[in-house]
Amino acid sequence: MREIKFRGKHNGDWKYGLLGMSGLSPAIIDGVNVWPVDSSTVGQFTGMKTNNGVDGVDLYEGDVVTMSIEKRKRLYEIAKKKE
């Protein structure tokens, strides 16, 4: 099962943790702080990492990644799962 975590931007800086609310705004809760974040920047961890998971970076909804398939590079956006 994948780890449940989110990220969002607070004053231009990424914050990582659980998703909650601060008043009427979404917030990232990192265990110590509650960071109100821009709702358009909130994304959930996909459970995947770059480089096939070997020392890779976590991938979140909304990330744009480059993949090379048969020597052709393509850009892909990681989209939210449709319910």
N, C-alpha and C positions, 0 to 999 in steps of 0.2 A: 504494500500500500504506500502511496506517495505521501510525503510530508505536506501538511496543509500550512501554507504560508503565503503572504501577500507582500506587495511593495507598492509604494506611491510616493509622489514628490511633495515635499514640504519645503517651501521657499527655495525651490530649485535643486534640493538635495534628495537623493533616494533614501527612503526609510523602509526597513524590512521588519516583518513580524505578523501578528494576527490582525484581522480587519475588524474594526469596531466603529463606533460613532463618537463624535465630539460635538455636542449640540446637534445641529442639523447636517453637519459635514461628516464624510467618511474620515476615519482616522486609522493610523497604523499604531498598534500597541506592541512595543518591543520588550515588554516585561518590566520596564522601569518607567518609560515615558509614553505619553499618548500624543501622537503627532497628527494634527489635522492635515489632510492631504487634498490635493486637487483631484476631484473624482475622475477626470479624464485620464489620469495617469495610473489609476489603480489596476493592477494585474495580479492574477493568481499564478503561483508556481505550477509549471506543467508536469513536474516530475522528471523532466529531461535536462540534460546538460550538453554543452557544446563538446566537440571532440569525442563523441560517443561515450561521454561520462568519465573519461580518463582525465583527471585534473582539469575538468571543464568548468564553465561558468553556468550557473542556473539559468534556465530559460523560463520566461514569464509570458503570459498572454500579452499580445501587443508588441513583442520583440520582433525585429526584422533580422532575418538570418540569410546568409549567402550559402548556397549549395552548388557544388559542381557535379553535374551528371553528364557523363560522356563528353567531358572537356568543355561543357557549356555552363557558364555561371548564371545562376538565377537568384533573384531576391524573393523571399517568402516572408509573409507576416504570419505570426502565430496567432490564430483567431480564437475567440472564446467558443467553447463548445455549445452548440445549439441544443436546447432541451427538447 
